Amino acid sequence: MSKKDIYESPDYYLADELLSEEHKLIRASVRDWVKKEVSPIIEDYAQRAEFPKHLIKGLGEIGAFGPTIPVEYGGAGLDYMAYGIIMQEIERGDSGIRSTASVQGSLVMYPIYAYGSEEQKQKYLPKLATGELMGCFGLTEPDQGSDPGGMTTNFKDAGDHYVLNGAKMWISNSPFADIAIVWAKNEAGKIHGLIVERGMEGFTTPETHNKWSLRASSTGELVFDNVKIPKENLLPNVSGLKGPLGCLNQARYGIAWGALGAAMDCYDTALRYSKERKQFGKAIGGFQLQQKKLAEMITEITKGQLLVWRLGTLKNENRATPAQISMSKRNSVETALNIARDARQMLGGMGITGEYPIMRHMMNLESVVTYEGTHDIHLLITGMDVTGLEAFK
Ligand SMILES: Cc1cc2nc3c(=O)[nH]c(=O)nc-3n(C[C@H](O)[C@H](O)[C@H](O)COP(=O)(O)OP(=O)(O)OC[C@H]3O[C@@H](n4cnc5c(N)ncnc54)[C@H](O)[C@@H]3O)c2cc1C
């Protein structure tokens, strides 16, 4: 199926005026790329539950891998506003493609950049930036999801190398990744990050099948059976849960922008459809009930746009707190899910088909509301932040 993508982004409060010319240029180029490369093929890949691997090179070329990583390491050296805009445009196309970009930039390149040795940065970052090397991030385990501190994946010092054992589950990109950033405990119970490379003996990456969500994204496990890890593959500059949580902060920030992209695509589709589809002798957009849905959608999108813009400003100033990022991630995903559900109804029967992107966005967002901290966990983070009282345990 090949369709013309005529998406136009809503900007009810003239929020574009808050962006620089460079930001707008970046947005235009990523939007063009998504319209040309993603929109025409994504439905087919989602239906077939296949990741469109041929998009990797283009994602590298538009700067989607590690936009904020300095140019000397192959990154684009952009600010966080640009990073958010790129994620928004890609997720407007599909959350699965955005997931691949988020994992590569925020969960693989960021930890190497922030916690890695100079040798590790030189060896991996430039190739990850172009997509010549692809990475994945292993934190979640079969028995440890929201509570990663209880992980059992572990490594032992065996003299000139480490020996890694355990398993990770729900790992985006694992079936094709060349390297994995794996979080595991040492003999003292301290969490560290290790760079595990495909081909190491005892390391396998079985694919997870039968997903109804993020079907155009490849998900799998990471299984470690006495894997010998060279000592130089340990990330030297971080230990404890703050390592993986620092990466998640980066990725959650991108999702806060990204999920609004999916919301805007659903709104744009429903608005256009409501003016074209006639029932009872007039366009359905002329009925109050449909206008209520559209009016609420654009209100929530506008609030979300202003929230992420402010978050981007704080992030550029290095002042965005993890709790502020949680609030924005949670708000954007909830907004997008609600809009996708209402937009789908507005399209009637057509809303359940792949002729329109809404149902795919809606199913994708069911993963986005769960990964990178569930909806409930982010609410608990906000609750803890405002009360000073922890309600997790
Ligand atoms: C498609 C997909 C891709 C993913 N990609 C990755 C990846 O690349 N790398 C990676 O490491 N992980 C990844 N994940 C895993 C994801 O981060 C976890 O699914 C998520 O953290 C939740 O963990 P869980 O599924 O084990 O749910 P659980 O933690 O078992 O939670 C189940 C339910 O209990 C609730 N809950 C848990 N604790 C509390 C509490 N204290 N109070 C109240 N309610 C609570 C949760 O909110 C949730 O509703 C991915 C997941 C999916 C679905």
The ligand as a Gaussian input file, in Angstrom:
#p B3LYP/6-31G(d) Opt

LIG

0 1
 C        7.327000      -3.078000      23.307000
 C        8.184000      -2.899000      24.518000
 C        9.518000      -2.521000      24.377000
 C       10.343000      -2.403000      25.489000
 N       11.679000      -2.072000      25.327000
 C       12.524000      -2.145000      26.392000
 C       13.948000      -1.975000      26.232000
 O       14.433000      -1.692000      25.128000
 N       14.761000      -2.159000      27.302000
 C       14.270000      -2.468000      28.529000
 O       15.068000      -2.629000      29.472000
 N       12.922000      -2.611000      28.749000
 C       12.047000      -2.457000      27.707000
 N       10.685000      -2.626000      27.890000
 C       10.207000      -3.011000      29.201000
 C        9.386000      -1.950000      29.906000
 O       10.215000      -0.910000      30.333000
 C        8.620000      -2.642000      31.041000
 O        7.578000      -3.390000      30.434000
 C        8.063000      -1.645000      32.051000
 O        9.098000      -1.069000      32.799000
 C        7.075000      -2.311000      33.022000
 O        7.570000      -3.483000      33.533000
 P        6.680000      -4.807000      33.506000
 O        6.175000      -5.002000      32.114000
 O        7.491000      -5.907000      34.098000
 O        5.425000      -4.481000      34.401000
 P        5.353000      -4.570000      36.015000
 O        6.474000      -3.812000      36.621000
 O        5.177000      -5.996000      36.397000
 O        4.014000      -3.771000      36.306000
 C        2.722000      -4.342000      36.139000
 C        1.698000      -3.304000      36.624000
 O        1.899000      -3.069000      38.012000
 C        2.046000      -1.673000      38.240000
 N        2.979000      -1.444000      39.356000
 C        4.237000      -1.903000      39.492000
 N        4.775000      -1.465000      40.631000
 C        3.834000      -0.704000      41.230000
 C        3.806000       0.052000      42.448000
 N        4.854000       0.150000      43.263000
 N        2.654000       0.696000      42.762000
 C        1.582000       0.651000      41.919000
 N        1.551000      -0.039000      40.771000
 C        2.672000      -0.698000      40.438000
 C        2.589000      -1.106000      36.939000
 O        2.283000       0.279000      36.812000
 C        1.837000      -1.955000      35.922000
 O        0.574000      -1.396000      35.672000
 C        9.829000      -2.667000      26.779000
 C        8.471000      -3.012000      26.925000
 C        7.652000      -3.126000      25.816000
 C        6.222000      -3.504000      26.007000

